[in-house]
Amino acid sequence: MRKGPRLIAVTHSALTGTAASGDTAATYTLTVDALAFISPAE
């Protein structure tokens, strides 16, 4: 997927996280479902 024409379609995304507390930083996780469409070589 590094080279060539392609199209990406995100079908679903979700962001979850925990708040910062004391000396602990906030953390986040992003989950993405996607479809990749690749054009065949000519």
Biopython code that builds the backbone (N, CA, C, O; Angstrom):
import numpy as np
from Bio.PDB.StructureBuilder import StructureBuilder

atoms = [
    (1, "MET", "N", (0.821, -1.196, 0.000)),
    (1, "MET", "CA", (0.000, 0.000, 0.000)),
    (1, "MET", "C", (0.862, 1.256, 0.000)),
    (1, "MET", "O", (0.339, 2.369, 0.048)),
    (2, "ARG", "N", (2.147, 1.087, -0.052)),
    (2, "ARG", "CA", (3.022, 2.253, -0.011)),
    (2, "ARG", "C", (2.951, 3.066, -1.293)),
    (2, "ARG", "O", (2.992, 4.295, -1.242)),
    (3, "LYS", "N", (2.843, 2.401, -2.456)),
    (3, "LYS", "CA", (2.827, 3.110, -3.731)),
    (3, "LYS", "C", (1.535, 2.814, -4.489)),
    (3, "LYS", "O", (0.875, 1.800, -4.261)),
    (4, "GLY", "N", (1.204, 3.707, -5.375)),
    (4, "GLY", "CA", (0.081, 3.478, -6.262)),
    (4, "GLY", "C", (-1.199, 4.141, -5.801)),
    (4, "GLY", "O", (-1.315, 4.568, -4.652)),
    (5, "PRO", "N", (-2.161, 4.224, -6.710)),
    (5, "PRO", "CA", (-3.438, 4.864, -6.371)),
    (5, "PRO", "C", (-4.252, 3.999, -5.407)),
    (5, "PRO", "O", (-4.356, 2.784, -5.579)),
    (6, "ARG", "N", (-4.807, 4.628, -4.421)),
    (6, "ARG", "CA", (-5.644, 3.914, -3.457)),
    (6, "ARG", "C", (-6.598, 4.912, -2.794)),
    (6, "ARG", "O", (-6.402, 6.127, -2.842)),
    (7, "LEU", "N", (-7.614, 4.356, -2.189)),
    (7, "LEU", "CA", (-8.628, 5.149, -1.510)),
    (7, "LEU", "C", (-8.914, 4.478, -0.182)),
    (7, "LEU", "O", (-9.045, 3.255, -0.132)),
    (8, "ILE", "N", (-9.015, 5.237, 0.887)),
    (8, "ILE", "CA", (-9.313, 4.705, 2.211)),
    (8, "ILE", "C", (-10.678, 5.244, 2.645)),
    (8, "ILE", "O", (-10.931, 6.445, 2.550)),
    (9, "ALA", "N", (-11.547, 4.366, 3.116)),
    (9, "ALA", "CA", (-12.865, 4.762, 3.617)),
    (9, "ALA", "C", (-12.977, 4.326, 5.077)),
    (9, "ALA", "O", (-12.920, 3.133, 5.375)),
    (10, "VAL", "N", (-13.134, 5.280, 5.978)),
    (10, "VAL", "CA", (-13.330, 4.967, 7.397)),
    (10, "VAL", "C", (-14.789, 4.592, 7.592)),
    (10, "VAL", "O", (-15.683, 5.371, 7.262)),
    (11, "THR", "N", (-15.034, 3.396, 8.130)),
    (11, "THR", "CA", (-16.406, 2.937, 8.322)),
    (11, "THR", "C", (-16.885, 3.116, 9.759)),
    (11, "THR", "O", (-18.089, 3.218, 9.995)),
    (12, "HIS", "N", (-15.960, 3.157, 10.730)),
    (12, "HIS", "CA", (-16.325, 3.340, 12.129)),
    (12, "HIS", "C", (-15.092, 3.792, 12.895)),
    (12, "HIS", "O", (-13.977, 3.366, 12.595)),
    (13, "SER", "N", (-15.295, 4.651, 13.880)),
    (13, "SER", "CA", (-14.196, 5.041, 14.757)),
    (13, "SER", "C", (-14.725, 5.220, 16.173)),
    (13, "SER", "O", (-15.884, 5.584, 16.373)),
    (14, "ALA", "N", (-13.861, 4.960, 17.159)),
    (14, "ALA", "CA", (-14.238, 5.112, 18.562)),
    (14, "ALA", "C", (-13.033, 5.609, 19.335)),
    (14, "ALA", "O", (-11.923, 5.107, 19.157)),
    (15, "LEU", "N", (-13.249, 6.595, 20.195)),
    (15, "LEU", "CA", (-12.195, 7.143, 21.032)),
    (15, "LEU", "C", (-12.559, 6.885, 22.492)),
    (15, "LEU", "O", (-13.638, 7.263, 22.949)),
    (16, "THR", "N", (-11.653, 6.242, 23.214)),
    (16, "THR", "CA", (-11.849, 6.003, 24.638)),
    (16, "THR", "C", (-10.650, 6.562, 25.370)),
    (16, "THR", "O", (-9.567, 6.692, 24.799)),
    (17, "GLY", "N", (-10.840, 6.891, 26.629)),
    (17, "GLY", "CA", (-9.719, 7.441, 27.381)),
    (17, "GLY", "C", (-9.960, 7.450, 28.870)),
    (17, "GLY", "O", (-11.061, 7.190, 29.356)),
    (18, "THR", "N", (-8.883, 7.762, 29.581)),
    (18, "THR", "CA", (-8.950, 7.919, 31.028)),
    (18, "THR", "C", (-8.432, 9.303, 31.372)),
    (18, "THR", "O", (-7.500, 9.802, 30.741)),
    (19, "ALA", "N", (-9.029, 9.909, 32.355)),
    (19, "ALA", "CA", (-8.652, 11.255, 32.767)),
    (19, "ALA", "C", (-7.333, 11.231, 33.531)),
    (19, "ALA", "O", (-6.958, 10.234, 34.149)),
    (20, "ALA", "N", (-6.647, 12.365, 33.465)),
    (20, "ALA", "CA", (-5.415, 12.508, 34.236)),
    (20, "ALA", "C", (-5.766, 12.599, 35.715)),
    (20, "ALA", "O", (-6.784, 13.180, 36.092)),
    (21, "SER", "N", (-4.898, 12.009, 36.553)),
    (21, "SER", "CA", (-5.109, 12.117, 37.999)),
    (21, "SER", "C", (-3.745, 12.075, 38.693)),
    (21, "SER", "O", (-2.909, 11.222, 38.394)),
    (22, "GLY", "N", (-3.540, 12.989, 39.604)),
    (22, "GLY", "CA", (-2.276, 13.034, 40.337)),
    (22, "GLY", "C", (-1.097, 13.177, 39.395)),
    (22, "GLY", "O", (-1.024, 14.142, 38.634)),
    (23, "ASP", "N", (-0.177, 12.230, 39.437)),
    (23, "ASP", "CA", (1.001, 12.295, 38.571)),
    (23, "ASP", "C", (0.872, 11.411, 37.328)),
    (23, "ASP", "O", (1.860, 11.148, 36.644)),
    (24, "THR", "N", (-0.345, 10.958, 37.042)),
    (24, "THR", "CA", (-0.595, 10.107, 35.874)),
    (24, "THR", "C", (-1.237, 10.932, 34.766)),
    (24, "THR", "O", (-2.229, 11.626, 34.990)),
    (25, "ALA", "N", (-0.665, 10.851, 33.571)),
    (25, "ALA", "CA", (-1.203, 11.586, 32.422)),
    (25, "ALA", "C", (-2.448, 10.889, 31.885)),
    (25, "ALA", "O", (-2.657, 9.695, 32.103)),
    (26, "ALA", "N", (-3.259, 11.654, 31.185)),
    (26, "ALA", "CA", (-4.435, 11.087, 30.523)),
    (26, "ALA", "C", (-3.975, 10.171, 29.394)),
    (26, "ALA", "O", (-2.946, 10.425, 28.767)),
    (27, "THR", "N", (-4.730, 9.113, 29.134)),
    (27, "THR", "CA", (-4.420, 8.209, 28.030)),
    (27, "THR", "C", (-5.652, 8.063, 27.149)),
    (27, "THR", "O", (-6.786, 8.092, 27.627)),
    (28, "TYR", "N", (-5.408, 7.906, 25.859)),
    (28, "TYR", "CA", (-6.489, 7.769, 24.892)),
    (28, "TYR", "C", (-6.175, 6.628, 23.944)),
    (28, "TYR", "O", (-5.013, 6.355, 23.644)),
    (29, "THR", "N", (-7.234, 5.957, 23.469)),
    (29, "THR", "CA", (-7.112, 4.913, 22.460)),
    (29, "THR", "C", (-8.106, 5.221, 21.344)),
    (29, "THR", "O", (-9.299, 5.394, 21.592)),
    (30, "LEU", "N", (-7.604, 5.286, 20.123)),
    (30, "LEU", "CA", (-8.456, 5.490, 18.950)),
    (30, "LEU", "C", (-8.496, 4.186, 18.170)),
    (30, "LEU", "O", (-7.460, 3.656, 17.768)),
    (31, "THR", "N", (-9.710, 3.674, 17.960)),
    (31, "THR", "CA", (-9.909, 2.450, 17.184)),
    (31, "THR", "C", (-10.617, 2.833, 15.891)),
    (31, "THR", "O", (-11.645, 3.511, 15.912)),
    (32, "VAL", "N", (-10.059, 2.392, 14.767)),
    (32, "VAL", "CA", (-10.611, 2.746, 13.456)),
    (32, "VAL", "C", (-10.827, 1.486, 12.634)),
    (32, "VAL", "O", (-9.935, 0.646, 12.522)),
    (33, "ASP", "N", (-12.022, 1.361, 12.058)),
    (33, "ASP", "CA", (-12.311, 0.320, 11.070)),
    (33, "ASP", "C", (-12.314, 1.024, 9.718)),
    (33, "ASP", "O", (-12.982, 2.045, 9.551)),
    (34, "ALA", "N", (-11.579, 0.489, 8.759)),
    (34, "ALA", "CA", (-11.468, 1.134, 7.463)),
    (34, "ALA", "C", (-11.413, 0.102, 6.339)),
    (34, "ALA", "O", (-11.057, -1.058, 6.546)),
    (35, "LEU", "N", (-11.774, 0.557, 5.160)),
    (35, "LEU", "CA", (-11.661, -0.246, 3.943)),
    (35, "LEU", "C", (-10.634, 0.419, 3.040)),
    (35, "LEU", "O", (-10.627, 1.642, 2.901)),
    (36, "ALA", "N", (-9.773, -0.372, 2.431)),
    (36, "ALA", "CA", (-8.783, 0.140, 1.484)),
    (36, "ALA", "C", (-9.140, -0.345, 0.085)),
    (36, "ALA", "O", (-9.294, -1.545, -0.142)),
    (37, "PHE", "N", (-9.269, 0.577, -0.836)),
    (37, "PHE", "CA", (-9.551, 0.246, -2.233)),
    (37, "PHE", "C", (-8.298, 0.537, -3.035)),
    (37, "PHE", "O", (-7.788, 1.657, -3.019)),
    (38, "ILE", "N", (-7.798, -0.479, -3.742)),
    (38, "ILE", "CA", (-6.561, -0.336, -4.499)),
    (38, "ILE", "C", (-6.846, -0.535, -5.976)),
    (38, "ILE", "O", (-7.489, -1.508, -6.371)),
    (39, "SER", "N", (-6.364, 0.390, -6.786)),
    (39, "SER", "CA", (-6.560, 0.287, -8.221)),
    (39, "SER", "C", (-5.541, -0.696, -8.791)),
    (39, "SER", "O", (-4.353, -0.598, -8.484)),
    (40, "PRO", "N", (-5.994, -1.648, -9.625)),
    (40, "PRO", "CA", (-5.056, -2.605, -10.217)),
    (40, "PRO", "C", (-4.095, -1.897, -11.170)),
    (40, "PRO", "O", (-4.438, -0.879, -11.770)),
    (41, "ALA", "N", (-2.894, -2.445, -11.300)),
    (41, "ALA", "CA", (-1.899, -1.872, -12.220)),
    (41, "ALA", "C", (-2.389, -1.982, -13.652)),
    (41, "ALA", "O", (-3.036, -2.957, -14.033)),
    (42, "GLU", "N", (-2.075, -0.984, -14.421)),
    (42, "GLU", "CA", (-2.491, -1.001, -15.839)),
    (42, "GLU", "C", (-1.399, -1.543, -16.705)),
    (42, "GLU", "O", (-1.564, -1.634, -17.921)),
]
sb = StructureBuilder()
sb.init_structure("model")
sb.init_model(0)
sb.init_chain("A")
sb.init_seg("    ")
for serial, (resi, resn, name, xyz) in enumerate(atoms, 1):
    if name == "N":
        sb.init_residue(resn, " ", resi, " ")
    sb.init_atom(name, np.array(xyz, "f"), 0.0, 1.0, " ", f" {name:<3s}", serial, name[0])
structure = sb.get_structure()
